[in-house]
Amino acid sequence: MLRGVNLKKIVLFIVILIMIMSSYVYATEIVNVQIPSFDITINNVIFDNQHAAYPFIVYNDITYAPLTYNLCRELGVTTGWDIKKGLYLAQYKDYSFGYKPDLGGNFKRGANYTATIPNFSVLLNGVNINSELEEYLYPVLLFKNVTYLPLTWENVYYEFGWDIAWDSKNGLKINSDNPGLNMYLSAINENYVLLQTNRDIYTEQKNEDGSTTYINTGKEETNQYKLDLKSNELTYDGLCDKAVRYDNFNKNYIRCDDGIFTIENNILLLNGQKIDDLSNIDMKNPSIYAAKWIVGYKSFYEVRIFTTDEIPAPYKPFVQFIYIEEEGKVSKVDDCWDTKNYLNNVYKIGENYYLCSYGKHVVGRFGNGLSTIMKIDSHGKSNIINDKYSDYLSMETIGTIDNKLIIKATWFANPGIIDSMGKVSAVNDGYFYLDENDNLTKIYPFVDGNVFIAPNDHLYLISTSRVFMIDLTTGQRIKKNRP
């Protein structure tokens, strides 16, 4: 299984291989480039372009950034290489990474050099940006055996959501930590989807030393956008009085009333019926949380038993079990379901049921973002779908289309991190169909964002950092400039 340190070593080796081989194997046309004569600031820190091992360059009046391992992670870009499909780039911020600049160069501002245009594909968030079309003016380049990305508005703002600015005094400024617009789904029906963006309102205050301080007024501005599901057009729909988030709550979920589950003499009862023996669990003044999902003719119960009242929330220790009730008979889900999983939803595909989690307990009641899918077939046999696909430690269910599960599968890599979606692989990860035979079919490569299924059975991704959407079913970019 390619997980943890072993896979990370492989990824690092691939990145190094690209740097070593790219200009010799994949180089084609030679072009002239220049070292910028202006300053470059990345996330409020001056980039030492003169002494960088791989400096920023300029081609066709567009600045190009070196896609080194260190700079990519600082800018929130993950990379991967496929020998047949080329270089993969995807927006993804690895907050565990500490930036270490690559130094050792000696470049003079304004100096001229040559670079090459590679003939391999470069997929940025799933789109091949190294197009062979004649009108494409800003191809990906190779310089000093490293791939360089053109910092066009399309790449920088829409695909990565960076805040970028240039003036003759301060040069080029790139902020990859731009908090953006906080775009989210607010309403949905058969014909259209409404989305909103929130931004805090600030006022400027001039200080005695000439500097400017921005003060949060405590007020917000909410703009609304409408996506037409027939035309896939995104239009500005005006200012809103208040922010409204779409209630996408699971309609199959029911919080169980107090008293449905009880414990008597270490026996767990459901409506007075004995269903489990808890005598092997050390409990002192236990309390119960329970929820139910009704799917088809079956009810699925998640029962969380807090084993003591001496430790306050959120660190109360507990055990958790899943039970299935059908025609008055109750059975316990076997040991292949990790009882540390939070049950998020249950789906029925054909004669199979799929139990889907949205996180694992890591400390007390805190969890991570690792998702697991367990399949229970018509004979009651269960298995973990994740175990079939060793590249995907996390498999998050989004919903169903055409009797198939739609999932986001990611490498994840570190299940011990609290409140994290783990790490991703730009090449392998992405959005998939899972059919009833447990086969995965990729819909779209990994793109960071919030995903939902619309009534037209298309899978849409919302960027949280700009007014930008992707119809993952067709690959179409859907965007509207800010008002």
N, C-alpha and C positions, 0 to 999 in steps of 0.2 A: 504494500500500500504506500503510495507516494504522498506521505504526510509529514508535517513537522519539519525537522532539520534536513532530512534527506531531500525533500522536494525543494526546499529553499536553496540548497547547494546546487541542485540542478538548474534552478532559475538563474542563479548568479553565474553559473557556467555558460548558460545560453547567452546572457547579456554580454559577457566577455567575448564569446565567440562571434557575436554580431560585430562588436567593435573591431575585432582582429580581421575578420574575413570580408566585411561588407564592401570596402572599396575595391578589393581585388576581384571578387567574384561577381558582384552585382553592379559595378559602376558602368555608366554608359557615357553620356555627353559631359564634356568639361565646360565649366562656366567660371566667370570671374566674380569673386566676392571681396568684401572689404571689412576690416576691423572697424567697428563703430567709433566715431570721433566724439560721441556723447556718453554721459554717465549712464549706468544701468543699476537700478535699485530693485531688489527682490525682497518682498515682505519686510520693507523698511530697513534693509541692510544693503549697503553699497556692495555691488559685485565687482571683485577685482579682475576686470576683464583683461588687463595687461599681463597679469601673472597667472591667469587661469590656464590649466592644461588644455582646456577646450573652451575657447572664448565664444561669446556671442559674435555673429557675423551679420553682414547686410548683403542682400541680393535683390536686385530689382526694386530697390528702395523699401524693402521689407526686412525687418530684423528677424533673425533666425536664432533659435535656442538649441543648445546641445542637449541631446537626450541621454545624458550620462545617468548612471544609477542614482547617484547622490542628488543631482539637481531635479530629476524626475520626482523623487520622493519628497523633496522640499516643496515642489510645486503642486503636489497632489496628483501625480500621474503614475499609473502602474503600467508596466511593459511586459511583453512576451514575444516569443519568436516561434513561428511555425515554418518548417523547411519548405512546405508547399504553398502556404498562404501568405507568408511574409511577416512583417512586424505588426504587432498589435499594441495599440495605445488606448487607455481608458482612464477617465477621471476617477480617482479614488485616493482619498487622503489617509495615509498611514500615520496616525498621531504618535505611534511608538518610535518613530524614526527621528534620530537626531542628525541635523544637517552637518555635513563635513565637506567643505568646498574642495574641488580637485585643483591643486596648484602645481606649479613647476613650469609654466609657460613663460614666454618673453615676447609679447606682441606690442607693436607700436600702433597708436591710434591712427586710423586712416590708411594703414598699410594694406596693400592689395595681395590677394592670394588666389588660388584656384580651388574649386570644389567640383564634385561630380554629381550628376543626377542618377540615382539608382534605378534599376528596372524591376525591383521587387515591390510588391504591394505594401502599402502602409494603411492599416485600418485604424481610424480614430473614432472611438465609440461606435464601431461597426461599419463606418463609411470609408471606402478607399479614397484617400485624399491625394495619392500619388497618381493622379489621372494622366492618361496619355492624350487627352483632348488638346488640340492646338491652342485653344483660348485659355488653357490653364497656365497662368503666369507664375505661380509660386509653388513649384514642386518641392518635395522633400529633397534635401541635399545630404551628401556625405562629405565631411571635412575632417581631416586627421583621423580617418577610419571610424568616425562616429556619425550617427544619423542626426540630422538637424531638422527641426520643425519650424515652418514659417509661422510667425505670430500675426496672422491675418485676423481681422475682426471675427470672421466665421469660426476660426479655430479657438481663439482666445475667449471671446465672450460667450458665444452660443454653446460650444462644445465643452469648454472647461469652466466657464463662469467666473473667470478672473476679472479683476478690476485693473484696467491698464490705462496709462496716461503718458503723454509725451509733450514736452515743451523745450525750447532751446536752452533754457537756463538749467533745468533739473534733469533733462534727458528722459530716458524711458523708465517708468515706474510700473512694476508688476506686483499686484497683491493677490495671491492665490487664496488668502484667507478671507476674501470678501464675503461678508455675511449674507449678501444678496437680498432677495425679495420675500423669501418664505412663501413660496407658491404652493397651494394646496387645493384639493377638491372640495367644493362647497355644495353642489347639487348635481343631480343626474336624472335624466328621464330618457324616453325612447328617441327623442329628436336631438337633444343637445346636452352638453356638460357645462356647468358653470365652475369657474375657478377664481380664486381670489389671491391677492398678494397683500401682505402687511409690511409696513415699514414704520419704524419709529420716526417721529418728527423732532428735529433738532433746531436750535437757534444758535446763531453765531454771537460770540462775545469777544470783543477786541480787548486784549490785555495791554498794560502800560508798556511792556517791552516790544509791542508790535505784533506779537503772536496772536493766534486765534484759538479760542476754546469753544468746543461744541457742546452745548448743554441739552440733555434730553428733557423735552417738555412734558414727558409722561403721556403724550397723545400719540395716536397712530393714524396712518392714512391707509385705507383699504380700497384697492382697485379691483374691479371685477372684469373677467374675460369670459367669452362664450365660445365653446367649440361646437361647431355644427357637425353632427355625426355622419351626415350624408356627403358633405363637401370636404370635410377635414379642414375647414377654415377657422382660424382663431382670431376673433375680433374683440376690440376693447368695448366693454359694456358699461363704463362709467364708474364713478365713486360710489361706495356703499356707506351707509350709516354705521354698520357694525360688521365685524367678521363673523362668518357662519361656516362651520366645518360640517362636511357631509357625514351623516350618521351611517357609517358602513358597518354597524354592529351586527354580529352574527345573529340572524333571526332564528337559528335553530337552538341557540343557547338560552338556557333557563337557570337562573340562580335558585337553588333549592331552599325552600323555607326551613327555618329552624324546626327541628323535631322530626324531619323526614328520616335523617340518619341519627341514630343514638348508639351509645355504648353502655352495655350492662354486663358486669362481671367479665370484662375483657372480650366481650362478643360484640361485633358490629352488626347492627340491625338496620334494615331498610323498611320503613313503615311496619315495624314490629317483626319482620321476617329476618331470621338469622342468616347472614351472608358471609361472615368471615370471623376467624378466630384470631384475636390480637394478643394472645397471652405471651407471645415471644417478644413483644414490644414493651420497653420500659416506659411507663406513662405515669404522670402525676398531674391530676386535675386536667385531663385532656379536653380540648375543644375541637369542633369540626367545622370545616368549610366544604361545601359540596356544590357542584354544578352539573347540569344535565344537557345533553345534546340529543334531540330526537331526529333520527334519520331513517327513513323507510319505516320498517316495523320494529325497529330496535331503539332502545334508549341507552346512551353511553354516559356513565357517571364518572366524574373526577372527584375523588374524596381525599381531602387533605386533613390529616389529624395532627393538630399541634399537641405535642406530648407533655408540655408543662406550661403553667401560667406564671412561673417564677422569672422567666426571661421576657422582657418587653419586646414588642415589635420594633424594627423589622427582623430581629435576630432570633425569633422564636423557632426552636427546632421542630421539625415535623416529618412525618412520613406521608407518602401519597400513593394511592392505588386507583386503578381504572376498573370499573365493573360494567358488564353489559346485561341489560334486562330485555327479555323477549318472552311474551306470553306468560308473564309471571315468574319465569325462571331467571335467576341471576347467576352469572359466571364472572370469574375474575380473569382479567387479561394476564396472560402468562408473563414469565420473567424477561422475555425479549424486549418488552417495553421498559425503557429506563424510567423508573419512578421519579427521577429528578426533572423530567420534562414537564413544562407547562402545556397542558392540552389547549389548543387554540381552536380547532374545528374538526369535524368529522364529515367525510364525503362518501357517497356511494357511487361507484362506477361499475356498471354491469352488476355482477353478483358479489363484488368485492367492496369492503369498507376500508377507508383510509383514515387513520388517526394522525393528526398533524399537530406538531408542537411549534412553539415560537420562542423557546428559550429553555435553558437548563439552570437549575438552582446551582449557584456557585458558592455563595455565602449566605446563610440564613434564608431569607426570602428574596435575595437579590439573584438575578440571572444574567446570562449573556444572550446573544442573539442567535445562537446555534439552533437550527430547526431540524426536526427529525420527522420522517414519515414511516408509519407502521401500517402494513397491509394485513387485513384479516380476510381470507378467502371464504368461499361458500361452505367449506368444510370446517371452518373455525381455525384453520392453520394460520399462524401469523409469522411475519418476517419484517425486518427493518429494510426499507428500500435503500437507505444510505449505504448499507453494507455491500450492496451489489456494485456500487460505483465508488471506487476507492478515491477518486479525485475530488469527490464532493462530500466533505464532512457535514455541510449544512445544505438542507433541501427545504426551502420555504415555499409553502403552498399559497398561491394567489387566488385561485378559484377554478372553475371548470368551464370548458368550451368543447362542444361536440363529444361529450362523454369521455373527456380526457382531463386529467389534472394539469393545470398550468403552474409551473414551479420556477423559482429562482434557485439555481444550484451554484454554490460557491465553495471554494477550497476551505475557507475559514481558518484552518491551521492551528488556532490556539483556543481550545474550549474553556480554558481557565480564566479568560479575561472577562471582567464584569462589564455589562452594558456595551458590548462591542459586536460588530458584525464580522470580526476577524479579518483575515487577509483574503485577497482575491487573486485569481489568475486571469489575466486579460485574454489568454488564448482559450482556455477550457471552460471558464465560467460563463453564465448567461441565463437566458430564459428558455424553458423547454416545455414540450408536451410530454406527459407520462401516460402511456396507455395502460389498459388493464393487464397486459402481459409484462408490465414493468419496463418497457422499452422507452428510452429517452430520444426525443427528436428536437434538435435545437431550433428555436424560433429566431433568436437574435443573440449576438454576443453580449458580454457584460457591459452594462451602462449603469452608472450610479443614479438613483432617483427613486421616486415612489411610483408604484405600478398599480393599475386597476384594469378590470375588464368592463367594457362598455356594453350597452344593450345590443349594439351591432356586432358583438362577438369579436371585436378587435381589442388587442392588448395595447394599452397606452402607458407611456412613461412620462411623469411630470418631473421636470427639473426643479429642485427646490431653490435654486440660486438665481434663476432668470426666467423671463417669460419665454418658455421654450418647451415643446413637447415632442415626443417621437411616437409615431404609430409603429410599434414593434412588429405588428403583423405584416406591414408593407415596407417598413424601413423609412417611411416619409418623415421628413423634418417639418414640424409645424411651429411657426414662430410669429410673434407680433412684437414690434418695438414698444418700449415703454411710452406711456402717454406723456 
